[in-house]
Amino acid sequence: MSKIAIPCLLSDIETYLFGNDEANQKNESEDQNAIIEAMLVGQDAPFRRCVKPEFIRLAPPLYVDQDELIWLEENSYSPDFVWDNTILNSTNSSLNISEIRKLMTKACKTQLTIPETKNLESNLRQDSSLILYLDLSPSKFSNLVEYNPSIAVLSLLSFQGKESNDLSAYLDELFKIKMSVHSLEVVNNLANKVILPDEFIHLYISNCIAKCESMNDEKQLQHRLVRLLCAFIQNLIRSKIIDAADLQVELKPFCIEFSAIREANQLYRTLTN
């Protein structure tokens, strides 16, 4: 903007070209000094001013779209609130939702005491819909499995039949949990109480086999997990939850690799028979 402005003071071209004689310069020096001082001195001196063109900007047109939100004035719309009176009520008047929620939050962070576990389990058995208000997200489920596996099983059973929850998200989280006694216990109890997808069980077993085979540096823990895994698979086969023929290709090399472990030999005999 400053580059296109025109200054208010312009130089006298004729003075530079032709000059003035000395007599006139002496006579006009005082007047010139006064004029120069008037033009240059002061905050609002003429030499600071310039003439700028005025740019006329057209107002942009309003964008109108069929999906555009309608602006509502403050008092033009007042929605009616609909309260769900069943949130804080239960079939059992003695239940305290806030206390149960605190217990569930604690269960995801540490192991509960026996009285606390019995209290939480009894409340979930009395009213399975309580699980919807306990803020148990799939991301918290892995910690619940490690600290309180029995409550984790009961929580998933409580989620069954609830339209607002999808068990697949919790099963995906269960599949990601590292192999342990508690995770095997949870999967085993779930497999015996509900119908788990065959794909989930097969992938879980394959994941556990790979985990056992990769623990060559920790022989004692490796052998312990192999025994637990073999007992877990044996129970699934006896309960007819899985078909031994579907896993022979993967289980037989596993049993041969850990043939020094009694449970692996028993599983191998089960597969061959």
N, C-alpha and C positions, 0 to 999 in steps of 0.2 A: 504493500500500500504506500509506503514511504517513497518507493522508487518512481511511482507514477504521479506523485504530487508535484504541483508547480509552486515554486517559492514566491512569496509576495514581493521580494526585492529582486530587481534585475540589474545587472551591471550596465553601465553606459558604454556602449560599443564605440561611439564616436570619440569619447575621451581617450580611449586606448589607442585609437587609430591616429587622431590628429593632435592630441595633446592640447594644452593651454599655454599661453605665454606667461612669463614670470610675473608680470604686473598684475594680471588678473588673479593668479594663484595667491599672491600676498593679500589682495583685497578681499578675496573670498575665503581665506583660510579659517577665519573665525566662524563664519556662517557654516562652512563645511563641518568643522568640528562639532558645532552644536547639532547639526542634522545627524551626523554619524553617531553622536552620543545618544540622541533620541531614538535612533533606530536599533542600537545595539545594547543599550543598558536597560536592565529590568527583566523580571521573570516573564513578562508578557510583551517582550520587545518584538517589533515587526519582523525582525529577521528569523524569529523562531516560528513564525506562522507560515502556512502554506495552503494552497488551494487544492482540495482533493475532489475527484469526481464522486458523485453519489451513485452507488450501485443499487439498483432496484432488484430485489430478490422476490420471485413469485412464491407464494405459499404452496408447499407440496400438497398434492392431492391426497386425501384420506384413502388408505388401503381398505377395501371392503372384500371380505371373504365369507363364504357360507359357513365356515367353521369358526369364524371369529367370535370371541366371547362378547357377550352383551354387557356393557357397563351398567351397573345397578347403583342407583343413588342410595344413600345411607338408609333412608327410611322407606324405600320402595318395596323391599322384600324382607319378610321376617319369617324364617322357617320355624316349623313346630318341632320341638324336640320329642323324640320317642324314647322313653327309658325302657331298658331291659331289666325288669325287676327280678329276673331269675338269676342274674349274675351273682348276687350276694346271698342268694337263697339256695337251699339244698333240701333233699328229702329228709335229711337229718338236721334238726334245729341246733344240735350241739356243735356242728362244724363251724370253724372260724377260718374263712378264706384267707385272711391276711396271715394267720399263723401257718397255714398249710403252704402258702406261697413262700414264706420265709424258710420253711423246712426244705422245700424243693430247691430253693436257691442255695441253701447250705449243702444239700446233697450233691450238687454239681461242683462243689469246691472241696469237700472233705468227707470222710466216712462218718455216717451218722451213728449215734449210740443205738443200742438195742431198743430202748423205749421209743426213741424218735423214729426209728425204722418201722416199728409196729404201728405207731400212730399214723404215719403217712400212708402205709400200706392199707390199714383198715379204712381210712377215709376214702382212698381211691377205690377200694372194693365196694364200699357202700354207695358211692356215686361216681361212676367213671367219667361223667361230664365235667368233673372238677379239673381234669387234665387240661381242658381248653383254656383255663384261666390261670395256669401256673407258669406261663411264660417259658415253656420248655421248647426251645428251638433246636433244629438239627445240629447247630454248631456247639450247643451245650451238651448234647446227648453223649458225645464221646467221653467227657469227664464223668458223667453220671454212670456210664458203664464201668469205668475203672474204679470209682469210689463206692458205688452202691449198685451192684449188678441186679439184685433182686428187684429194686425199685425201677431200674431201667426196663426190665421185662414187663413189670406190671404197667408201666407207663405206655409202652407200645401196645399192650393188650387193651388199655383204656382208649387209645386212639382209634382202635378198630371200629368201623361203622360211623365214624364222625366225618361228615361231608367236608368240613373245613380243613381237614388235614390229609396229607398224602404220605402214606407209610414209606413210599419209595425213597423219599429224601432222608429218612432216618436209617433205612437199610443201606443207602449209599454211604452214609457217615459211619455206620457199623462196619462196612467193608474196608474203609480206610484206616480203622483203628488197628494199631499194632497187635500182633498175636500175643495173647496173655491168657492166664487162667480165667479171668473175669470175662473177657470177650468170648471165649469158648463156652463158658457157662451161659451167657446170654443167648448166643446163637442156638445152643442145644435146647434150652428151655423154650425158646420161641418155636423151634422146629417141632417140638413135641406138643405145643399148645395151639399153634396156628399153622396154616398152610403157607410155607415160604416158597417163593418161586424157585424152581429147580435150577435155573441159571444162576441165581444168587448163591445157592448152596455149593454148586460146582465151582464157581469162581472163588468163593471163600476158601474152600478146601485147597484149591490150586495155589492160592495166595499163601496159605499156611505152610504148604509143602515147600514152596520156594523159600519162605522165611527160615524153615528148619534147615534146609540144605545150605543156606548161606552163612550159618553160624558156626563155621569150623573153628573159629578162635575161642569159642566159649562152649567147650564140650559138655560141661555139667548142665548148663542151662539148655543146651541143645537137646540132650538126652531127655531132660524133664519135659520139654515141649513136645518132643516126638511121642513120648508116652501118653501125654494128654491128648494129642491129636489122634493117635491110634484108638484110644478109648472113645473119643468123640465120634469117630467114623464108625466104630463098631456099634455104638449105640444107635446111630442113624440107620445102619443096615438092619439091626435087630428090630427096630421100630418100623421098618419098611418105608422109611421116609425117602431113602434113596435106593437105587438099584445098584448092587455091587458091580454088575456087568458094565455099567456106564462109566465106571472109574478105574477099571482094571488096567488099562493102558498106562495110566499115570500113577496108580497106587502100587502096582507090583514092583517097578524099579525102586520106588521109595522104600518099600518094605525090605527089599534085598539090600539096599544101601545101609540100612540100619538093622540088619538081621541080628546083631548082638543084643538088641533090646527085646525083651520078652513080648511086650505088647505089639511090636512090629511083626514078630513071628506069628502071633495069634491072628492078627489082621490078614496076613498072607494066607494062612490056612483057610480063613473065612472066604477070601476071594477065590481060592482054587476049588473050594467045595461048592 
